[in-house]
Amino acid sequence: MSMYDEAMKRLDEEFGNKDGLISLSTIALQKNAEGGSRPAARLVNAFYENGAFYTVTYATSTKMQQIAKNPEVAICIIVEKFTADGIGENLGWVCDDKNAEIMAKVRPIFAAWYNDANNDEDPNTCLLRVRLTKGMWYDAHTGARTVVDFASKKVVLLSSSSSYQTVDLPGENRTGVMEIANPGGWSVVHYDMGAYKNQRVTIKFSADVKRVGAAGALRWQINNGDYPSVGNAIENAPTDTWHKMAGEWTGTLAADLPAMFLSTHENNSSSTAYYVDNFTVTVTPAP
């Protein structure tokens, strides 16, 4: 199962088939004192399915007027530590034939309050879909991030020990690439494995990595005492070249902050940029 498939499964497990409370932020129609746009947030009950959240609301409500002007929205679900950007879409009257399938799921899930809050006979009672474009789980205690790009159907970002951004490289037919310029720590990317501490596991790993700037080695390693390499470490790897790095490692992960990381060993970090794409990792129990 790919990291994207695992993320979609996690979304289904955490948010699917239930009435969930989310914070929905839109862009207000009124400008702030400086003349700029300001956000407007509210709590709404929502149902998740296949990369989107659904809620029933009123077509003339403030949030729907704002979405009509600017469909870009953001959501936050605090308990599950999940935030996301999305596109708000008014799917029209809840009794329209085109909404029958999804409303057959929404009404039972919202049954405890649906009839008190909504009037299905009113054509302004509408179905709002928030189609997710990019979402992130973030653990403030470990710094671990799982960022999902729904458009490209892949996990774009990793937990990183350095500042980063995502960039598109159209000349190389790559989008949503993680760019780390002048990494300041002992690792370029730090992928947390705290969920597997003290466990014997098999890690299968693959990534495309390019370094621009100083020459040196490329090594993905496990911080497990002797820092074993995962897959093919590349000594004196040529710069400005994509390197396919893949491999497998079996062992017992450390009890203290187990992680996999791309090392800055033998590289001049102050004049180097790294690019990481197509990162996949699977961790399974080992005998």
N, C-alpha and C positions, 0 to 999 in steps of 0.2 A: 504494500500500500504506500503510495507517494505521500509526501508531507502535505500536499494540498488535499488529498483524499482524507488523510487523518484529521485535518482542520475542519473539513466539511462534516465529518462524522462527529467531531466534538461539538460543532454548532447544533447538530440535530439532537445530541444527547443533552446538552445544557438548555436549549431554548425551544426545541421542537415539541409540538403536540401539547402545549400548555399556555395558560394565560400568564404572560410576563409583563412586568412593569419596566419601562425604559424611559430614559430622558431623551426627548427629541428636540434638537436645536435647529432653528431656521434663521434666516436673515430678515430682520425687521424691515418694514417698509419705510419707517421714519429714520432719518439720519441722526447721528449723535451730534454733540455740541461742536465737534471739529468738522462735521460734514461727511463723516465716513459711515459705513454700514455697521450696524451693531447686531449681535446675536440675540435670539429670543429662545428660551428653553421652557419646556413643560414636561410633566410626566404623563405618559399615555400607556394604556394596556395594549399589548401587541402579541401577535402570534407569528412564529417563525416557520418558514418552509423554503428550502431550496435557494438559499442565498438572499432571502428578502424577509422583511418584517411587514405584517399587515395589521391595520387597525381600522375601526369604523369611526367616522367623524362626520362633520357637517360641512358641506361645500362652501358655505359662506363664512366659516370660522376664520379667525385671524391666521392660524397656521396654514390653512389652505390658500388664503389670499397671498401669503408670503411665498409659498411653494409655487404658486402660479407665476409669480414674478421671478423667482430664483429657485429652481428645483434642487439645488445642492443643500444637503442636510447633514447632520451628524447625530449619532446616538451614543449613549453611554449606559452600561449596565454594571453598577458598582460591585455588587456581590460577586459576580463572575469575572470581574476585572477586565471587561471587554468594552472597547470603544470602536466606532466605525464611521466612515464617511459613506454617503449614499446619495441616491437620486430619488426624490419624492415624486410619486406619480398618482394623480387622481384617476382611478379606474372607473369612476362613475357610480351611478345608482346601485345600491347593494342588491336590488331585485332585477337588475339587468341580466338577461340570459347569459351574457359572457362572464358574469361573476358567480354563476350558480355553483360551480365546482368548488371554488375556494370558500364561498360563504357557507357551504354545507359543512365545512370544517370549522369556520370561525364561530358560527352561532353556538354550537355545542360547547366549545371551549370557553366562550364568554357568557355562558348560559346564566350564571349567578346574578348578573347585572344587566345583560344585554337589553331585555325588553323595557327595563326602567329608564335606560339611558338613550335609547334610540327609537325612532319611529320609521319603520321600513316603508310605510306608505308615502312618506315625504320623499320626493325625488332628489332632494338635496342631501339625504342621508347617503353618504358615499363611502367607498372603500379606498383607503390610502395604502399604497404599497411603497415601502422604502427599499429600493433595490441596492444592495451593498456593493460598493466599488472597492473599498479597502478597509480591512478590519485588523485589530490588534488586541491580543491578550498581553497584559503587562503585570509582572510580579515585582512590586516595589522592593520586596525584601531581598530577592536574588538578582534583580535587574534583568531577568529573562524576558525576552520579547518573542512573540510569534505573530508575524505580520502576514496577512493573507491578501494577495492581489486577486480579486475575483475576475477581473477582465482577462488577465493572462493565465489564470487558473494555476497559480503557483505561490508558494511561500517565498516572499521576496527578501525579508530581513531576518537576521539572526540576532541573538543577544550579543552585543558588541562591547568591547572594553574601550573603544574609541568612538569619536563622533563620526557620523556617516550621513549619507544621503542616497537617494535612489535616482538613477539617471537612465536615459534611453540612449542607446548607441545605434542609431539607424543604419550607419554605414557598415556595421557588423551584424545587423539583423538581430539585435538584442534589446529588450526592453526591461525596465524594472531591475536594473543591475545595481547591486550594492557597491557604492564607492566610498572608500576610506582613505582620506588624504592625510599624510603626515601622522600616522598613528602614534599616540603618546605613551602607550603601555608596552608590556612585554608580549602582548598578543594583538593581532589585527582584529580577529573575530573570536568571540568567546561564546561557545554554545553550551548552555547549562544542562547537566545531566543529574541534577540533584534528586530527581525522582527514582534514580537507580543506585543510589549510594549503597555500598557494601554488598551489591548484588553481582553475581557472575553473569555476564551478558556477552552477546555477540553484536558488534557494531558494524553495519555495512554502510559505506559512505561514498558519495560522489559529488564533485563540484568542478566547475570551470573557474580557474583563477588566472588573473593577469596582473603583473606588477609593472608600473611605469616609474622610471627613475633609477635608483641605485640597484646594482646587481646583488645577487646573493641566493641563498637557498629558499625553497618553498617547502614548508613542512606543516602538515596537520598532525597534531599530537594529542595525547591524553595526559592530563596532569595526575599521573598515577605513580608517584615516587620516581620511577626511572624515565618518565615522559616518553613512552613508546610512540613511534609514528603510526598513524593510521593510513594505510595505503602507501602510495609511491611518493616518498620524499624526493625532491628534485634538487640536486646540488648545482650551484652556479646556473640556475634557471635563466634563460635569456629574458631580457626585459621586453615590454610591449608585445608580448606573445601570449595567447591563451594556452593554458596547460590543463589538460584533463587529468584530474587527480581523483583516483578511486581506489578502494581497497576494503579490507576487512580486518577486524581485531577482536579477539576473544580474551576475556580476563575478568577479574573482580575489580569493580570500580572502588575508588577510595571512599573513606567515610567522611572526608572533609572536602566539600566543594568540588565534587567530580565534574569535569567538563572536558570538552574537546575544543581545541583552539588552533588558529592559524598563527604560527610563530613568526616573530620579527627577527629571529636569530640570524646574525651575520648581515643584516640589512641596515642601511642608513635610513632610519624612519623619518628623519627630518626633511628628506628630499624624495620621498617615495609615496606613491599612491597605489592602492590595491583595488581590484575589481573582482567581485565574486558573483557568479551566476549559476543557475541550475543546481543549487545546493539540495541534496537529498541525503537523509540519514534514517536508518531504521535500527532500533535497539530491541533485541529479543532475548529472552532467558536462555542461558547456555547450561548444558549439563556439567 
